[in-house]
Amino acid sequence: MIFDHFDGKNVLITGHTGFKGAWLTGWLKKLGANVVGIALDPPSKPSHFVGAQLAHDMTDLRIDIRDRADIEDAILSAQPDFVFHLAAQALVRRSYVDPIETWQTNVLGTLHVLEGLRKLNKPCAAVIITSDKCYDNVEWVWGYRETDAMGGPDPYSASKGAAELAIRSHIKSYFPKISSKVRIASARAGNVIGGGDWAADRIVPDCVRAWSSDKEVELRNPHSTRPWQHVLEPLSGYLSLAIALTQQPELHGEAFNFGPQAQHNHSVLALVQQMARHWDQVRWQDVSEVAQGPYESGLLKLNCDKALHYLHWRAVMNFEDTVRMTAEWYRVYYQQQSQVAATTRLQIDAYTAYAKQQGLAWAT
């Protein structure tokens, strides 16, 4: 299995207490990595990071990604073989409330990680995660490619586009293609669902919070479509990309999309209806005609042909299984919290088994 490459290696994760970061932390610990995490306190209560007791058997550091000196010191102290940069202000609606925090975290925070890597004098593969919303979204029906224009109408999207420009500039300026010991690539994914997400203004957390309290969930944009994917899908892509960077120097400086197949775009309403198959006493209301709020895109797709060609990566799960696994995790949380850690491990195993059955290179 290609992921044997992480056994005994030093792996630094920024944003390890967040939704994606907690799942990646659990997976890498399961693979035998020596994990060092850099993050603020868990961004929500409840928290997957806390509930699954992921702080055990790792180095758990509380550092603000906006603190350049502390970030650089932590990177040099960790002497990582791999870096996964996920720390971010990840909410579109929050970016309207505090655009300065969003830009500082998403752009300057990324630059602080890159500066720390610039001082690292050893081989290291770094995957810098941004977002599918880094693209200048004109809502066309075909998927965005990695060479399409960066941009975004809201502070969050614009900050992610700017982060991609900063990554590209830093690589060209300080990490030469041939001789750099540190190899870097950026990864773009979005609309990730799965157990353990309790962020505000996201449809799945909104549903489980409401339904677990026998309340009705309000759908602001029920007909907006998204390339929904389980959280483990892009994480397998990030891990595959990190390994590929150690083996294929020509990938240094490249960007990769990670998402489901194009036909797997589904509306918010379709997602809620699918969730309802795995939950009792569900209710929802379309409030799109009366809901007021900032602009949110209606259509977004990614073209992932590049990841398939260079990494032999593709999404594993269909929409139905993605939603089922997500709902099952939350049911365990609300009915048997002591089993959260075990459920997380079992779902990682199940996902890996799906990939192995389909002959994906990383799982065989």
C-alpha positions in Angstrom: 0.0 0.0 0.0 1.4 3.4 -1.0 0.5 4.8 2.4 3.2 2.7 4.0 5.3 5.7 3.2 4.0 7.5 6.2 4.9 4.9 8.8 7.4 6.4 11.2 7.6 9.7 9.3 7.3 13.2 10.9 4.1 14.7 9.6 3.0 18.3 10.4 -0.6 19.3 10.0 -1.9 22.8 10.4 -5.6 23.1 11.3 -5.6 19.6 12.8 -8.4 20.5 15.2 -10.8 21.4 12.4 -13.2 19.2 10.4 -10.8 18.0 7.7 -7.8 18.2 9.9 -9.2 15.9 12.6 -10.0 13.2 10.0 -6.5 13.6 8.5 -4.9 13.4 12.0 -6.8 10.2 12.7 -5.8 8.6 9.4 -2.1 9.5 9.6 -1.9 8.2 13.2 -3.5 5.0 12.0 -0.8 4.9 9.3 2.0 5.1 12.0 3.0 8.7 11.4 4.5 10.9 14.1 2.0 13.7 13.9 2.6 17.3 15.0 -0.5 19.5 14.9 -0.6 23.3 14.7 -4.0 24.9 15.3 -6.2 27.0 17.5 -8.6 25.3 19.9 -11.3 23.2 18.1 -13.5 25.6 16.2 -16.8 24.2 17.3 -18.5 22.5 20.2 -19.1 19.6 19.8 -15.8 18.7 18.2 -14.6 15.6 16.3 -11.1 16.2 17.5 -12.2 16.1 21.1 -14.9 13.5 20.7 -12.5 11.0 19.0 -9.8 11.7 21.6 -7.3 12.5 18.8 -4.9 14.5 21.0 -3.4 11.3 22.3 -0.2 10.0 20.8 0.6 13.2 18.9 2.1 16.6 19.5 -0.8 19.0 19.9 0.3 22.6 19.5 -1.9 25.7 20.0 -0.4 28.3 17.6 -2.2 31.0 15.6 -1.3 30.5 11.9 -1.1 34.4 11.7 1.9 34.3 14.1 4.8 34.1 11.7 7.6 33.6 14.2 5.8 30.8 16.1 4.9 29.0 12.9 8.4 29.1 11.6 9.8 27.9 14.9 7.3 25.0 15.0 8.1 23.9 11.5 11.9 23.9 12.2 11.4 22.1 15.5 9.2 19.4 13.9 11.7 18.7 11.1 8.8 17.3 9.0 9.0 14.8 6.2 5.5 15.8 5.1 3.4 19.0 5.7 -0.3 19.4 5.2 -1.5 23.0 5.5 -5.2 23.1 6.2 -5.5 25.9 8.7 -8.0 28.4 7.4 -11.0 30.6 7.9 -13.2 28.3 5.9 -16.7 29.9 6.0 -18.1 32.1 3.2 -20.7 33.9 5.3 -18.2 34.6 8.1 -15.8 36.1 5.6 -18.4 38.8 5.0 -18.5 39.6 8.7 -14.7 39.7 9.2 -12.9 40.0 5.8 -9.7 41.1 7.5 -9.4 38.0 9.6 -10.2 35.9 6.5 -7.5 37.4 4.4 -4.9 37.4 7.3 -5.6 33.7 8.0 -5.9 32.4 4.5 -3.2 34.5 2.7 -0.7 35.6 5.4 -1.1 32.2 7.2 -0.2 30.4 4.0 2.8 32.7 3.5 4.0 32.0 7.0 4.0 28.2 6.3 5.9 28.8 3.1 8.4 30.9 4.9 8.9 28.2 7.5 9.4 25.7 4.7 11.9 28.0 3.0 14.2 27.7 6.2 13.8 23.9 6.3 17.1 22.3 5.2 15.9 18.7 4.5 13.7 16.9 2.0 10.0 17.5 2.7 6.8 17.2 0.6 4.2 19.8 1.4 0.6 19.9 0.3 -1.0 23.3 0.7 -4.8 23.0 0.7 -6.9 25.9 -0.6 -10.4 25.4 -1.9 -12.5 24.8 -5.1 -13.8 28.4 -4.5 -10.4 29.8 -5.5 -11.6 29.9 -9.1 -13.3 32.9 -10.6 -16.7 31.2 -10.7 -18.8 32.3 -13.6 -21.1 29.3 -13.0 -20.5 27.5 -16.3 -21.7 23.9 -16.6 -18.3 22.3 -17.2 -15.6 21.7 -14.5 -12.9 24.2 -13.7 -9.3 23.1 -14.6 -6.2 23.9 -12.6 -5.2 26.5 -15.2 -8.4 28.5 -15.0 -8.5 32.0 -13.6 -8.4 32.6 -9.8 -10.8 35.0 -8.2 -14.1 35.1 -6.3 -17.0 37.5 -5.5 -16.8 37.1 -1.7 -13.9 37.7 0.7 -13.5 33.9 1.4 -13.2 32.9 -2.3 -11.0 35.9 -3.2 -8.7 35.1 -0.3 -8.3 31.5 -1.5 -7.6 32.7 -5.0 -5.0 35.1 -3.6 -3.4 32.3 -1.5 -3.0 30.3 -4.7 -1.2 33.2 -6.3 1.0 33.6 -3.3 1.9 29.8 -3.4 2.8 30.0 -7.1 4.9 33.1 -6.6 6.8 31.7 -3.6 7.5 28.4 -5.3 8.9 30.2 -8.4 10.9 32.6 -6.3 12.4 30.4 -3.5 11.9 26.7 -4.4 13.6 26.0 -7.7 12.2 23.2 -9.7 15.3 21.1 -10.0 17.3 21.6 -6.8 14.7 22.4 -4.0 14.8 19.9 -1.2 11.2 21.0 -0.3 8.6 20.1 -2.9 5.3 21.8 -2.8 1.9 21.4 -4.5 -1.5 22.9 -3.9 -4.8 21.0 -3.6 -8.3 22.3 -4.3 -11.4 20.6 -3.1 -14.7 21.7 -1.6 -18.2 20.9 -0.4 -17.0 18.1 1.8 -19.4 16.3 4.1 -18.8 13.7 6.7 -19.2 13.1 10.4 -17.7 15.6 12.9 -18.5 18.8 11.1 -20.4 21.3 13.3 -19.5 24.5 11.5 -22.1 27.2 11.2 -24.1 27.7 8.0 -23.3 24.3 6.5 -26.2 22.2 5.4 -25.3 18.8 7.0 -24.4 20.3 10.5 -27.6 22.5 10.2 -29.6 19.3 9.6 -28.3 17.1 12.4 -28.4 20.0 14.9 -32.1 20.6 14.0 -33.2 17.0 13.7 -31.5 15.8 16.8 -33.6 18.4 18.7 -36.8 17.6 16.8 -36.6 20.9 15.0 -37.2 22.0 11.4 -34.1 22.9 9.2 -34.3 25.9 7.0 -33.0 25.7 3.5 -31.7 29.0 2.2 -30.6 27.8 -1.2 -32.3 24.4 -1.8 -31.6 24.4 -5.6 -27.9 25.3 -5.5 -25.8 22.4 -6.7 -22.5 21.2 -5.4 -20.0 18.4 -6.0 -20.6 16.8 -2.6 -18.0 14.3 -1.5 -17.1 12.5 1.7 -14.3 14.1 3.7 -12.1 11.0 3.2 -12.1 11.5 -0.6 -10.0 14.6 -0.9 -7.9 13.4 2.1 -6.9 10.3 0.1 -6.0 12.7 -2.7 -3.8 14.9 -0.5 -2.0 11.8 0.8 -1.5 10.5 -2.7 -0.2 13.9 -3.8 2.3 14.0 -0.9 3.7 10.6 -1.8 3.8 11.5 -5.5 5.9 14.7 -4.7 8.6 12.4 -3.2 8.7 10.2 -6.3 7.9 12.6 -9.2 9.9 15.9 -8.9 8.1 17.2 -12.0 5.0 17.6 -9.9 6.7 20.3 -7.7 4.8 23.5 -8.1 1.7 22.0 -9.6 -2.0 22.3 -8.5 -4.5 19.5 -8.3 -8.3 19.4 -8.1 -9.9 16.6 -6.0 -13.6 16.1 -6.4 -16.3 13.6 -7.4 -17.2 12.7 -11.0 -19.0 15.5 -12.9 -22.3 13.7 -12.9 -22.3 13.6 -9.1 -23.4 17.2 -8.7 -26.5 17.3 -6.6 -28.7 20.1 -5.2 -28.9 21.0 -1.5 -32.5 19.7 -1.5 -31.3 16.3 -2.9 -28.7 16.1 -0.2 -31.3 16.7 2.5 -33.7 14.2 1.0 -31.0 11.6 1.0 -30.0 12.4 4.6 -33.7 11.9 5.5 -33.5 8.2 4.5 -31.1 7.6 7.4 -32.7 9.8 10.1 -36.0 9.7 11.9 -38.4 12.6 12.3 -36.9 14.9 9.7 -38.5 18.2 8.7 -37.3 21.0 6.5 -38.6 24.3 5.0 -37.6 26.1 1.8 -36.9 29.7 2.9 -35.2 30.8 -0.2 -37.8 33.4 -1.1 -37.5 35.2 2.3 -33.9 34.4 3.3 -31.6 37.3 3.3 -27.9 37.0 3.2 -24.8 37.6 1.2 -24.2 36.2 -2.3 -23.5 32.4 -2.5 -22.7 30.7 -5.8 -25.3 28.4 -7.3 -23.2 26.1 -9.4 -19.6 24.9 -9.1 -17.8 21.9 -10.7 -14.2 20.7 -10.8 -12.4 18.8 -13.5 -10.2 16.2 -11.9 -8.6 14.7 -15.0 -5.2 15.9 -13.9 -5.3 14.0 -10.6 -6.4 10.9 -12.5 -3.6 11.2 -15.0 -0.7 12.0 -12.7 -1.8 10.4 -9.4 -4.2 7.7 -10.7 -6.6 9.1 -8.2 -10.4 9.3 -8.5 -13.3 9.5 -6.1 -14.4 6.2 -4.7 -17.9 6.6 -3.2 -21.2 7.3 -4.9 -23.6 10.0 -3.6 -25.8 7.5 -1.7 -22.9 5.9 0.2 -21.4 9.3 0.9 -24.6 10.5 2.6 -25.2 7.2 4.4 -21.7 7.1 5.9 -22.1 10.7 7.0 -25.5 10.1 8.6 -24.2 6.9 10.4 -21.4 8.8 12.0 -23.7 11.4 13.4 -26.2 8.8 14.6 -23.4 7.2 16.6 -22.4 10.6 18.1 -25.9 11.4 19.3 -26.8 7.8 20.4 -23.5 6.4 21.7 -20.7 9.0 22.0 -18.3 6.6 23.6 -18.0 4.9 20.1 -17.0 8.0 18.2 -13.3 7.2 18.0 -14.0 3.6 17.0 -16.5 4.7 14.3 -14.0 7.1 12.9 -11.4 4.3 12.6 -14.0 1.9 11.1 -15.1 4.4 8.5 -11.4 5.0 7.4 -11.1 1.2 7.1 -14.4 1.0 5.1 -13.3 3.7 2.8 -9.9 2.1 2.2 -11.7 -1.2 1.5 -13.9 0.5 -1.1 -10.8 1.9 -2.9 -9.1 -1.4 -2.8 -12.1 -3.2 -4.3 -12.0 -0.6 -7.2 -8.3 -1.2 -7.7 -7.1 2.3 -6.8 -3.3 2.4 -6.6 -3.0 4.0 -3.1 -5.1 1.3 -1.5 -3.5 -1.8 -3.1 
